Amino acid sequence: MKLALFDLDNTLLAGDSDYEWAQFLIDRGVLDRERYEARNREFYDQYKAGTLDIYEFLDFQLKPLAQHPRATLDAWHADYMKSRIMPMIRDKARELVARHRDETRVLITATNSFVTAPIAREFGIEHLIATDPEQRDGRFTGGVQGLPCFREGKVTRLEAWLAERGESIKSVIKSTFYSDSHNDLPLLEQVSHPVAVDPDAALRAQAEARGWPVLSLG
C-alpha cells in the first residue's frame, strides 16, 4: 500500500471548516452571535497556539448538532458547502489530491465527520478519518464517539484504521502526510514523507530544521 494522507483545514482548504461551520450557524441565527462568536474565535486561537482542550472544544462544537433533526442539519450543510467551503477549495489543492490518485487517499482531520464527510467527497478522497460525533437513534447526542482525531489521536486513529486492513504506518511502502499545523507533528513524525503545506510558524521551523519539503497551495 502507498498511503497519501491529507489534513483539511488550512491545508487543502484556504480556511478552517470547523470555525466556518460555527460562523455559518451564527450568521443564520441558529446560534446566538453574542454568546458564540467570541468563543468560536477563542477556540480557533487556542488551536493555532497549541493550547486547545479538544474535549472542551467538542462540547462547544457538537452540542448544536443535538438540537436539530438530521434532515435540517443536512440542508444547512448543503448551503454551507456552497457558501463557505467551495470558495475555499483551491485548484492547486485539487491537483495535489489528483496526483495521488493511484495511492490510498485518506482525509485525516480533527474536524468532525458530519462537517467533513461531504468535503472529502468533493475532493474525491475515498477515505475519511475524523472526530466522530456520537449518534443515537439517528440523531446526534452532542457528545463524541471514541478518541478525537487530534494531535497524538491522529496517530492512534490511523494505526487502528490501518490495522483493520492488515497494515501499519511502518509497513506501508510509502506514506505521505500533508499538513499546515504544528498540532500534526505527532503524525508528521511517523510517516516516511512529511510535507508542510503553507505551514504555521512553528511547523515551518520544524520543517526547515528537519529538511522536510515545504509546499504552498496559495
Secondary structure, 3 states (H helix, E strand, C coil): CEEEEECHHHHHECCCHHHHHHHHHHHCCCCCHHHHHHHHHHHHHHHHHCCCCHHHHHHHHHHHHHHCCHHHHHHHHHHHHHHHHHHHECHHHHHHHHHCCCCEEEEEEEEEHHHHHHHHHHHCCCEEEEEEEEEECCEEEEEEECCCCCCHHHHHHHHHHHHCCCCCCCCCCEEEEEECCHHHHHHHCCCCEEEEECCCHHHHHHHHHHCCCEECCC
